[in-house]
């Protein structure tokens, strides 16, 4: 039963990505998504409170790659954790390609609803906190040079969001996975103690 | 006569910023902008081909601060140029605050029109080229460490766009001018030769 429920949820998520990217966020209704996924409206609302909640779940799923790497690496040294995140980071761009209008429409709707808005900007605040504490640990254990953890974390999160925005605005302008890997590696190498 | 024409243009630009940020890009018509600016439609179309062209002019004006600094600094050494850009960079955030919906609406429209789209992403491509050649010069003259200019330039542009996106998404989440200054300084310092 649990398994079937998870399959239904996955089907709804798959169907919504397909509809949102092909027809836009605004024009794809909950009815459309249910029809595409072959599920009842009851099943939809069992899993998601609203279309906006569904979009937030898509965002979360999409960031899950990074979260899983962070979780799996938590007992390693700080440079090792960074290296593993740097390896995983480019993969979030694969799912972003050509999805600009979908993001714009969602953000535009979200910007008019305080609760949805707070939920949609929560991940980037969470990553800022996470990197601040990780860099602090790196400086304390001596594997990182003496940087201001708060500032260095802003720099990392800004780079990630800037790469993401560019990959949305100009999907064919560069090989974004490659650019992401190279930029992240350069930034992390710059922060690592040369004596290591 | 030239002066009066420039004044008219400036009045249209001022009126459009006011309307776009208060009422949105989509709902503010050319008629509304003319009424707000106290100019005729003929005067509007003398200066701007369309509402989209007007928005592109706003973007250009907004990046002008950076362009002016780049132009004024062009005969200085590479670290000096970077320092001056780093000083000027935070000021572009002052005008960005609370303007998210305006940008989203414009981008959404622009994403459906290839010509407008190319024009709206031109600045970031231009900055990528500029920083690549500047960093190359810095490495050649020995004031910068041996970095890959292409990658380092991506990192700089990504940081700038990420900061810009965050300041739009979360205007009250941080003092973005301060964050921008600190992040840019850290990034440039990391690239500068320690022997200098």
Interface residues (C-beta under 8 A of the other chain):
Chain A: X100 X101 X104 X105 X107 X108 X111 X112 X121 X124 X125 X147 X148 X151 X152 X154 X155 X157 X158 X159 X160 X161 X162 X163 X164 X165 X166 X169 X170 X173 X174 X179 X182 X183 X186 X187 X190 X191
Chain B: X100 X101 X104 X105 X107 X108 X111 X112 X121 X124 X125 X147 X148 X151 X152 X154 X155 X157 X158 X159 X160 X161 X162 X163 X164 X165 X166 X169 X170 X173 X174 X179 X182 X183 X186 X187 X190 X191
